[in-house]
């Protein structure tokens, strides 16, 4: 690259430069629990391995603590198990190969490959497979010094110490799981209400561009449901394991149990927007009651959001959902086409998914949504 090809220093930008310094500082402020736990877990694991167990270079203990803590939503128990399992397996297989072929450059290559092959044959995957290979390589590379502990035993012990320290440190000062999942759920329901509002507006004004806008919004809402799913997994783990949050287990379970049905409701909204756009492109007009059914869905979603957050009976929301379904089903007698029939079916399906998300058993849906 020539000098002329290089960007002037003043034009260089950090990644995500649209994020302000204030936002970055706010992100750090919100992460104070994680930073505190990270400091305590790494320091404690290193101290335990060094002073309690006498390991001279206990570098893997804090590494294991970080791996366990940063494992991601709802996976910490599994990661700790896979971490210890992988290290134990790699230590066993690596020691056997070293006893058979010794240490050296070609032995290193062979041990790494053979450890991976044996681990795969035993169906190890993910973290367990990675740590098995790492352990085999470490044993082949490190020659024990006289008077020091066996590196195989040391690495296994450090993995156990670090993994447990990282796991245990996620339990004190836990975030409020109910608040976290409610924020995610409210964001999803607000987006769903917005999509349905635009669908109703498109049907009322016969404007296909509004329907297409609703379809775009529904597609763009997919990351919101994915975030809700991740949050549900994470807060379920916190409510199950953190003693300070055991009193929220029932509430968290109620929220987490609604996620799959809300995902289905969002998918229904996408199909609904697509069918309305198709109907309007063909010059069809929606029957009045079909338009009213979508507008009633909007009201139902907003009531649902308020009642779900308040942990009260969803009777008002359920009544509006049933009414929306009834309007849609009766609208088919006004003007029946393939598009209007599909729209009516989607309204009923969306109402059913929201009813189930609110706790209505699937077996009761036919009675609730039966057409007189």
Secondary structure, 3 states (H helix, E strand, C coil): CCHHHCCCHHHCCCCCCCCCHHHHHHHHHHCHHHHHHHHHHHHHHHHHHHHHCCCCCCHHHHHHHHHHHCCCCCCHHHHHHHHHHHHHHHHHHHHHHHHHHCCCHHHHHHHHHHHHHHHHHCCCCHHHHHHHHHHHHHHHHCCCCCCCCCHHHHHHHHHHHHHHHHHHCCCCCCCCHHHHHHHHHHHHHHHHHHHHHHHHHHHHHCCHHHHHHHHHHHHHCHHHHHHHHHHHHHHHHHHHHCHHHHHHHHHHHHHHHHHHHHHHHHHHHHHHHHHHHHHHHCCCCCCHHHHHHHHHHHHHHHHHHHHHHCCCCCHHHHHHHHHHHHHHHHHCCCCCCHHHHHHHHHHHHHHHHHHHHCCCCHHHHHHHCCCC
